[in-house]
Amino acid sequence: MNLPPPRSSRYGELIARLDAFESRVQAAQGSFLRCAAGCDACCRLRRSAFPVEVAAIRAHLSTLAPATLETLRARQGDPEVVAGRRCAFLAPDGHCAVYQARPIVCRTHGPAIRTSDGLSYCRLNFEGLSAASVEERLPPDAVMNLELVNRMLVLIDTAYRAEVALSDAVPVRLDLAEALSP
């Protein structure tokens, strides 16, 4: 599937905003978070992303050494990846091979986020605290509103689809491993 890199800077701007917001999250939630390099609990399932995100990952992959890219492509056949129990970009040491270009679903997993169902966070974080207790401890400006982020992402992806004349037959979300397809 042809997914050219986005010509618009909108997706990059959203990522920059999320990365800047992460400093507030770390300041407010850092002592409760177990997320760190090598913690890969959230990478042990199949993840999907919008085409604009997959295109951004492909652009990042194009900067890697051919041998590194071949190693990543070989992982697509790993039984754990095929079964959806491991992300294709999860390195054997638990690090993300595309960390700099990871999609929003990966950037927002772990810390407390606000969804339409209320506060959500990784079960490994905020250990021993009830959801109500977590809510009381966190300033509202340090909890990402995932619904708002997703609305912005849908708008950016819609613009990307129009910009590159992406067929309507392309699914709304793609498996992350699709970024490894030539």
DANOR-V385817 format. One record per residue. N is the residue number from 0. SS is DSSP state (H for helix, E for strand, C for the rest). OMEGA is omega in whole degrees, -180 to 180 (* if undefined). D_FIRST is the distance of its C-alpha to the first C-alpha in Angstrom with 2 decimals. Layout:
BEGIN
((N:SS:OMEGA:D_FIRST) (N:SS:OMEGA:D_FIRST))
END
This chain:
BEGIN
((0:C:-180:0.00) (1:C:176:3.77) (2:C:180:6.24) (3:C:177:9.50) (4:C:178:12.57) (5:C:176:14.74) (6:C:-180:17.53) (7:C:179:19.84) (8:C:-174:21.83) (9:H:-179:22.04) (10:H:178:19.85) (11:H:178:21.73) (12:H:178:24.95) (13:H:179:24.38) (14:H:179:23.74) (15:H:178:26.88) (16:H:179:28.87) (17:H:178:27.90) (18:H:177:28.83) (19:H:179:32.10) (20:H:-179:32.81) (21:H:179:32.46) (22:H:176:35.80) (23:H:179:37.56) (24:H:-180:36.05) (25:H:180:37.23) (26:H:-176:40.66) (27:H:-172:41.15) (28:H:-172:39.35) (29:H:-178:39.27) (30:H:-180:42.33) (31:H:-173:40.83) (32:C:176:37.39) (33:C:-180:36.77) (34:C:178:33.25) (35:C:177:33.19) (36:C:-180:31.35) (37:C:174:31.26) (38:C:-173:31.50) (39:C:-178:28.39) (40:H:-178:29.40) (41:H:-180:26.62) (42:H:-176:24.02) (43:C:176:25.18) (44:C:180:22.86) (45:C:178:19.26) (46:C:176:18.06) (47:E:-179:15.38) (48:E:176:14.52) (49:E:179:13.50) (50:H:179:10.22) (51:H:178:12.67) (52:H:178:13.88) (53:H:177:10.75) (54:H:178:10.26) (55:H:177:13.96) (56:H:178:13.79) (57:H:178:11.37) (58:H:177:13.95) (59:H:-180:16.64) (60:H:-179:15.34) (61:C:179:15.45) (62:C:-177:19.16) (63:C:176:19.95) (64:C:-179:21.82) (65:H:-180:19.98) (66:H:178:22.14) (67:H:179:21.25) (68:H:179:17.51) (69:H:177:18.25) (70:H:178:20.45) (71:H:180:17.85) (72:H:179:15.35) (73:H:180:18.40) (74:H:180:19.01) (75:H:180:16.12) (76:H:179:18.61) (77:C:-178:21.48) (78:H:179:23.12) (79:H:179:23.51) (80:H:-180:19.82) (81:H:-179:18.96) (82:C:180:21.75) (83:C:180:20.59) (84:C:180:23.77) (85:C:176:22.43) (86:C:180:19.65) (87:C:-178:17.63) (88:C:179:18.85) (89:E:-180:22.46) (90:C:-180:24.51) (91:C:-179:27.45) (92:C:177:29.86) (93:C:178:28.41) (94:C:178:26.86) (95:E:-179:23.39) (96:C:-180:21.48) (97:C:-174:19.64) (98:H:-178:22.66) (99:H:-176:22.64) (100:H:-177:19.08) (101:C:-178:19.35) (102:C:-176:18.31) (103:H:179:21.12) (104:H:179:21.52) (105:H:-180:22.55) (106:H:-175:24.69) (107:C:-180:26.64) (108:C:177:27.34) (109:C:180:30.90) (110:C:177:33.15) (111:C:176:34.69) (112:E:177:32.61) (113:E:176:33.66) (114:E:178:31.78) (115:C:178:32.98) (116:C:-178:34.69) (117:E:-178:36.54) (118:E:180:36.35) (119:E:177:33.87) (120:C:179:33.58) (121:C:-179:32.89) (122:C:179:35.71) (123:C:-180:36.43) (124:C:179:37.42) (125:C:-176:40.60) (126:C:177:42.27) (127:C:-179:45.38) (128:C:174:44.89) (129:C:178:44.54) (130:H:179:41.95) (131:H:179:44.90) (132:H:178:46.13) (133:H:-180:42.79) (134:H:-179:42.68) (135:H:-174:46.23) (136:H:-172:45.54) (137:C:174:42.56) (138:C:-177:42.92) (139:H:-178:40.68) (140:H:177:39.16) (141:H:177:37.84) (142:C:-177:35.80) (143:E:175:32.35) (144:E:-175:31.79) (145:H:179:28.42) (146:H:179:28.45) (147:H:179:28.82) (148:H:-180:26.10) (149:H:177:23.66) (150:H:178:24.76) (151:H:-179:24.14) (152:H:177:20.65) (153:H:179:19.84) (154:H:180:21.28) (155:H:179:19.36) (156:H:178:16.00) (157:H:178:17.17) (158:H:178:18.11) (159:H:-180:14.82) (160:H:179:13.01) (161:H:-178:15.77) (162:H:-177:15.78) (163:C:180:12.28) (164:C:179:12.54) (165:C:-178:9.73) (166:C:175:10.15) (167:C:180:12.68) (168:C:179:10.99) (169:C:-179:8.67) (170:C:179:11.23) (171:C:178:13.63) (172:E:-180:13.18) (173:E:173:10.70) (174:E:-180:12.24) (175:H:-179:12.95) (176:H:177:12.09) (177:H:179:8.33) (178:H:-180:9.30) (179:H:179:10.48) (180:C:-180:7.59) (181:C:*:7.91))
END
